[in-house]
Every structure is written in structure tokens, then in C-alpha cells.
Amino acid sequence: MTLDRTDLAMIAILQREGRIAVVELAKRVNLSATPCALRLRRLERDGVIAGYQANVPPEALDQTLLAFVQVNLKATDEATLQAFNRAIGPVEEVMECHMVGGGFDYLLKVRVRDMAAFRELLGSVIGALPMVENSHSYFVMQPVKEISRLPLPRPVARRRGGP
């Protein structure tokens, strides 16, 4: 799907202000409300906009400890990888799980209440998985930059005099 400048402008605004009214969104991207609403529905239908969510500060839910956990598996055959993926998926404290290449197999972003909660999660959940060989944890002392907005591609400029 090709996104034009207006689509990208709409996405940029919606990533910052997901609850903006269509009329205000239309005004900001220089469209009338109906064409803006149609574009918005197309972006949603085509999966460019996958949903909307509230941005809740961790302190509001007493989830102030942020850690990154490197996980090494005992084996990396397909069955083991899929088993780990299935096991880690439902663990709500694991905010992100990435299979990586390099010196370890997975990198987890974990958010919990405190060190005791982290210890419980690591010992009783992550470390208890039969395919886990070992893990290394890194604790965030201070977040420097956290954003959930994706960087937008620059629209391709059209050449003058060309097609």
C-alpha cells in the first residue's frame, strides 16, 4: 500500500493524539470531514492503523521497575523456539519479547512492581521454563527516551516533468 503525504500526516497526528475528533483531524490535514473519515477507515481496514490504546504511566499502576532480560535457550531448533514463544506470550509482565541474533536468543522487556516481584517472575516463570538455559538481567536506573510512535517514512518526491 502506498501512503501519500496526507496519510502520513494523519498517522503522525494519530500516533500523538489517538482520540482526536475526525473534524479536528480533517482540519489539521486540510481535508473536509468526510474524505478524512474515509481515509481513516481505509487505513484501519488495510491494517496501517491496527488499533488505539491508552498510554498509562507505570507509576499509576505501581509498575516502576523496568528490566531487560537476555535469555539463552538449551537448544534453538524450531520446536524449542516455538515452545518458548508460546510459553512467554501470556506472561503479562513481559511487555516485549524479541528473538535476536548474536550472543543470546531472546531479549525481554519486563515491567514489574519491585525487585521482589522481579525475582518471583524470573525464578517462578521465566527461569522455570524447561527450555531456558540461563538469563542475564539489566535494570533501568532512569529512562532517557521512551516512545511508542513509529518514525514515518518520508514521502517520495515526484520529479518535475516526469511521470
Residue pairs with C-beta under 8 A, 6 or more apart in sequence:
1 46
1 48
3 11
3 48
3 153
3 155
4 155
5 155
6 29
6 30
6 31
6 39
7 39
7 43
7 48
8 152
8 153
8 155
9 28
9 29
10 25
10 29
10 36
10 39
10 40
10 43
11 43
11 48
11 49
11 152
12 152
13 20
13 25
13 28
13 29
14 20
14 25
14 49
15 148
15 149
15 150
16 149
18 52
18 53
19 52
22 33
22 36
22 37
22 40
23 33
25 36
25 40
26 32
26 33
26 35
26 36
26 37
29 36
31 39
40 49
43 49
55 148
58 64
58 66
58 111
62 113
63 111
63 112
63 113
64 113
64 114
65 111
65 112
65 113
65 114
65 115
65 117
65 118
65 139
66 109
66 110
66 111
66 139
66 140
66 143
67 109
67 110
67 111
67 112
67 118
67 137
67 138
67 139
67 140
68 107
68 108
68 109
68 110
68 137
68 138
68 140
69 107
69 108
69 110
69 122
69 126
69 135
69 136
69 137
69 138
70 103
70 104
70 106
70 107
70 108
70 135
70 136
70 137
70 138
71 84
71 104
71 105
71 106
71 107
71 108
71 126
71 132
71 134
71 135
72 104
72 105
72 132
72 133
72 134
72 135
73 80
73 81
73 84
73 105
73 106
73 131
73 132
73 133
74 80
74 131
74 132
74 133
75 131
76 105
80 131
81 99
81 105
83 131
84 105
84 106
84 129
84 131
84 132
85 97
85 99
87 129
87 131
88 94
88 97
88 106
88 108
88 126
88 129
89 97
91 121
91 125
91 126
93 110
93 111
93 112
93 117
93 121
93 125
94 108
94 109
94 110
94 126
95 109
95 110
95 111
96 107
96 108
96 109
97 106
97 107
97 108
97 109
98 106
98 107
98 108
99 105
99 106
100 106
100 107
104 136
108 126
110 118
110 121
112 118
112 121
118 137
122 135
122 137
126 132
126 135
127 135
